[in-house]
C-alpha cells in the first residue's frame, strides 16, 4: 500500500472491488438454503514421528480472564501491548489444553488429563474423554498416564465426577515432589491452592497404588525420558519423546502462552510455585530447544501446539508447524 493511500481510501477500494464483482447490491433470491451448523471439526490432530503415532486431543479451553492479572513482573500495559501487537485480545484470555496420546512400542500413553469435572477456569474444559472417543481412542486401551505436574488442569481428568477411574488399565507416572506437595492439605494456604489441592487429592489418591515416580533423565517408558524443569511447580517435568531417530519435547507449562513468556521469558506467571526459578528454567529450556532446533509440543499454545522456538532479540519466538493432513 503506497503512503498516499489512506485507510478511508483502502476501504473505498475494497467496496469498489465488491461492485466490480457484482456483489454490492445483490438482493436476489437465495437459490440454495443451507442452515447454520453451529459445530466445529473434531478437536484432535494426528501425526507420525518415527514409528510412533501421535494424536493431540484437546480438553478444551482454560479461561483466565484479564491476562494482566496472571502474567506478572512487568507493567500491565506491557502485557496488553504485547497481546494487541500480535492481534490477540488484551482483556480476555482463553488458553488451550492440549493433551496427547503416543502409540508406540506396543504401548498407548496419554500425557496430562485436563480439567476433568472442575469448573474453576470456566465451562469450556473437561472435553478430553469425549474427544478421545471422537479420535477413535478407547480409554480402557490407555496403558499409561504421564503427568507433567500436579496442577488442576493437568491431573483433573484421572477420575470422573463420581470418582470412578477414567483410565482403568493405566499406570500413572508423576514426579514424587509434585505428588507429595499437591496432595498435602497444609498447602491449602490460598483460595486457588485450596482448589488445586482438593482436586489433586480427588484424582491422585485413588491411583496411588498404580503410581510410579520417575526421576530426572530417566527413560521410564520406552522412548519417553523425563527432563526436570522446576519452578512452575517443585516437580514440573518436560518429556523427550523419541522414536526411530526422531523426537520432540513436550514442554508442559514452561510457558503458558506463545507470545507472553516467550517474547519476554523473564515475565512471571501467577500460578508458579517459585516464579524466579521458573524464569531460570524457561530461559535455559527455550535456549536449548531453539539452539538445537528441536520440535516442541506445548500444552497451552494455540491448537494443536506443535512447532519450534527460535531466538529473537532478548527473547524468543514460537513458530507453529503446518498441520499435515496426510499421514
C-alpha positions in Angstrom: 0.0 0.0 0.0 1.5 3.4 -1.0 2.0 6.2 1.5 -0.7 8.2 -0.2 -3.4 5.5 0.2 -5.3 6.4 3.3 -7.4 4.0 5.4 -10.5 5.5 4.0 -9.2 5.0 0.5 -8.4 1.4 1.3 -12.0 0.8 2.5 -13.3 2.5 -0.6 -11.1 0.4 -2.8 -12.5 -2.7 -1.1 -16.0 -1.6 -1.7 -15.2 -0.8 -5.3 -13.9 -4.4 -5.7 -17.2 -5.7 -4.5 -19.1 -3.6 -7.0 -16.8 -4.9 -9.8 -17.8 -8.4 -8.8 -21.4 -7.6 -8.8 -21.7 -8.3 -5.1 -22.5 -4.9 -3.5 -26.2 -4.8 -4.3 -27.1 -8.4 -4.7 -30.6 -8.8 -3.3 -31.9 -11.6 -5.4 -33.5 -14.9 -4.1 -31.4 -17.5 -2.3 -31.1 -20.4 -4.6 -29.6 -22.7 -2.0 -30.8 -22.6 1.6 -28.3 -24.2 4.0 -28.8 -24.0 7.8 -26.0 -22.8 10.0 -24.4 -25.9 11.6 -23.1 -24.5 14.8 -20.4 -27.2 15.4 -16.7 -27.3 14.8 -14.5 -30.1 13.3 -13.4 -32.8 15.8 -10.9 -31.4 18.3 -8.0 -33.8 17.6 -5.0 -33.9 15.3 -2.8 -36.8 14.4 0.8 -37.0 13.0 3.6 -39.6 12.7 7.0 -39.3 14.3 9.4 -42.1 13.5 7.4 -45.3 14.2 5.1 -43.5 16.7 1.6 -42.3 16.0 0.9 -39.1 18.0 -2.6 -37.8 18.5 -3.1 -34.3 20.1 -6.5 -34.4 21.8 -8.0 -31.3 23.3 -9.5 -30.9 26.7 -10.9 -27.6 25.6 -10.1 -24.1 27.0 -8.9 -22.7 30.3 -10.4 -19.3 30.8 -8.0 -16.8 32.5 -10.0 -13.6 32.1 -7.8 -10.4 32.1 -4.3 -11.7 31.2 -2.6 -8.8 33.1 -3.8 -10.4 36.3 -2.0 -13.7 35.6 1.2 -12.6 33.7 3.2 -10.6 36.2 6.6 -8.9 36.8 6.0 -6.2 34.1 3.6 -3.3 33.9 0.0 -4.3 33.0 0.2 -2.0 30.0 3.1 -4.1 28.6 1.1 -7.3 28.8 -1.8 -5.7 26.9 0.5 -4.1 24.3 2.3 -7.4 23.5 -1.1 -9.1 23.0 -2.5 -6.2 20.9 0.6 -6.1 18.8 0.0 -9.8 18.0 -3.7 -9.4 17.2 -4.8 -11.1 20.4 -7.3 -9.9 23.0 -5.7 -7.7 25.6 -8.6 -8.1 28.0 -9.9 -11.7 27.9 -7.6 -14.8 27.5 -8.5 -18.4 26.8 -5.6 -20.8 26.7 -5.7 -24.3 25.2 -5.5 -27.7 27.0 -3.5 -29.9 24.6 -3.3 -33.4 25.9 -1.8 -36.0 23.6 -1.5 -39.8 23.1 1.6 -41.6 21.8 1.1 -45.1 20.4 4.5 -46.7 20.1 6.4 -49.8 21.2 3.2 -51.7 21.9 2.1 -49.1 24.5 -0.6 -46.3 24.3 0.4 -43.4 26.5 -1.6 -40.3 27.5 0.1 -37.1 28.6 -1.9 -35.0 31.1 -5.6 -35.3 31.6 -7.1 -31.8 31.6 -9.5 -30.1 34.0 -12.0 -33.0 34.3 -15.0 -32.0 36.2 -13.5 -28.8 37.6 -15.2 -25.5 36.5 -12.6 -23.3 38.3 -11.5 -22.0 35.0 -14.8 -21.8 33.3 -17.2 -24.2 31.5 -15.2 -24.8 28.3 -12.8 -27.5 29.6 -13.3 -31.1 30.6 -13.7 -32.4 27.0 -10.8 -34.9 26.9 -12.9 -38.1 27.3 -15.3 -37.0 24.6 -12.6 -36.0 22.2 -10.6 -39.2 22.8 -13.7 -41.2 21.7 -14.0 -39.0 18.6 -10.4 -39.7 17.8 -11.0 -43.4 18.0 -9.1 -44.0 21.2 -10.7 -46.1 23.9 -9.9 -45.0 27.4 -9.6 -48.7 28.5 -6.8 -49.1 25.9 -4.6 -46.4 27.6 -1.6 -48.3 29.2 0.0 -45.3 30.9 -1.0 -41.8 32.0 2.0 -39.4 32.2 1.6 -36.2 34.3 3.9 -33.2 33.8 2.9 -31.7 37.1 0.2 -31.7 39.8 -1.9 -28.7 38.8 -5.7 -28.9 38.4 -5.6 -28.6 34.6 -3.2 -31.5 34.2 -4.5 -34.1 36.7 -8.2 -33.2 36.7 -9.3 -35.9 34.4 -7.9 -39.0 36.0 -11.3 -39.7 37.7 -14.8 -38.7 36.7 -17.2 -36.6 38.7 -18.2 -39.7 40.8 -14.6 -40.7 41.5 -14.5 -43.6 39.0 -11.3 -44.2 37.2 -11.4 -42.9 33.6 -8.3 -44.9 32.6 -8.9 -48.2 34.5 -6.0 -50.1 33.0 -3.3 -47.4 33.1 -0.4 -46.9 35.4 0.2 -43.3 36.4 3.6 -41.6 36.2 4.4 -38.4 38.0 7.3 -36.8 40.0 7.2 -37.7 43.7 7.8 -34.0 44.6 4.5 -32.9 42.9 2.5 -35.9 44.2 3.6 -35.1 47.8 3.1 -31.3 47.5 -0.3 -31.2 45.8 -1.9 -33.9 47.9 -0.8 -32.3 51.2 -3.6 -30.3 52.9 -1.1 -28.0 54.6 -0.6 -26.3 51.2 -4.2 -25.0 51.1 -3.0 -21.5 52.1 -4.8 -19.5 49.4 -8.1 -19.9 47.6 -6.6 -21.2 44.4 -4.2 -23.5 46.1 -7.0 -25.0 48.2 -8.9 -25.8 45.0 -5.8 -27.3 43.4 -5.1 -29.5 46.4 -8.7 -30.7 46.7 -8.7 -31.6 43.1 -5.3 -33.3 43.2 -6.3 -35.4 46.2 -9.5 -36.4 44.4 -7.6 -37.5 41.3 -4.2 -38.7 42.5 -5.0 -40.6 45.8 -7.3 -43.2 44.1 -4.4 -44.2 41.8 -1.6 -44.2 44.4 -1.3 -48.0 44.3 -0.7 -47.9 40.5 1.6 -44.8 40.6 5.3 -44.8 39.6 7.6 -41.9 40.3 10.1 -41.0 37.6 13.4 -39.3 38.1 15.2 -36.7 36.1 16.9 -38.0 32.9 15.2 -41.4 33.3 13.7 -43.2 30.3 10.8 -44.5 32.4 8.8 -45.8 29.4 10.3 -46.9 26.0 11.1 -43.7 24.1 9.9 -41.4 26.9 12.5 -39.6 29.0 11.8 -37.2 31.9 13.6 -33.8 31.9 13.3 -31.9 35.2 12.0 -28.3 34.7 11.2 -27.0 38.1 9.8 -23.6 39.1 6.2 -23.7 37.9 5.9 -26.5 40.4 8.6 -28.2 42.5 8.5 -31.3 40.3 7.4 -29.8 37.0 8.8 -32.1 34.2 9.2 -31.9 30.5 9.4 -35.1 28.4 11.6 -36.1 25.5 9.5 -38.3 23.2 11.6 -40.4 20.8 11.0 -42.9 18.0 13.3 -44.3 15.3 15.8 -41.3 15.4 13.1 -38.6 15.6 11.9 -36.7 18.7 10.1 -33.8 20.2 9.8 -32.3 23.6 6.6 -31.9 25.5 7.3 -28.7 27.4 4.3 -28.7 29.7 4.0 -25.4 31.5 7.4 -24.0 30.8 5.3 -21.3 29.1 1.6 -20.7 29.2 1.4 -18.6 26.1 3.0 -18.4 22.7 3.8 -14.7 22.9 3.8 -13.8 26.6 6.6 -15.7 28.4 8.2 -16.4 25.0 9.0 -12.9 23.6 9.7 -11.9 27.2 10.7 -15.1 29.0 11.5 -13.1 32.2 7.8 -12.4 32.7 6.3 -14.3 35.6 3.1 -16.3 36.0 0.6 -16.1 38.8 0.4 -19.9 39.5 4.1 -20.5 39.7 5.3 -22.1 42.9 8.7 -20.3 42.5 8.5 -17.6 39.9 12.2 -16.8 40.0 13.2 -20.4 39.4 10.5 -20.8 36.7 12.2 -17.9 34.8 15.6 -19.5 35.1 14.2 -22.8 33.9 12.3 -21.2 31.0 15.4 -19.3 29.8 17.5 -22.5 30.0 15.0 -24.7 28.2 14.0 -22.2 25.5 17.7 -21.7 24.7 18.3 -25.4 24.5 15.3 -26.1 22.3 16.0 -23.2 20.0 19.7 -23.8 19.6 19.1 -27.5 18.8 16.1 -26.8 16.5 14.1 -29.4 18.4 10.3 -29.6 17.8 8.1 -29.0 20.8 4.5 -29.7 21.8 3.1 -27.1 24.2 0.1 -27.7 26.5 -1.4 -24.2 26.4 -0.5 -22.9 23.0 -3.0 -22.4 20.2 -4.2 -25.7 18.8 -2.5 -28.1 18.3 0.6 -26.5 19.9 3.2 -28.2 17.8 6.2 -26.2 16.4 9.6 -24.7 17.2 11.2 -22.0 19.3 13.7 -19.6 17.6 15.9 -16.9 19.2 14.6 -13.4 18.6 16.3 -10.3 20.3 16.3 -10.7 24.1 13.7 -13.4 23.9 12.3 -16.0 21.6 9.6 -16.6 19.0 7.3 -19.6 18.6 6.8 -20.8 15.0 3.8 -23.2 14.7 4.4 -26.1 12.4 2.0 -26.5 9.4 -0.7 -29.1 10.0 -0.1 -32.1 7.8 -3.4 -33.7 6.8 -1.8 -36.7 5.1 -0.5 -39.4 7.4 
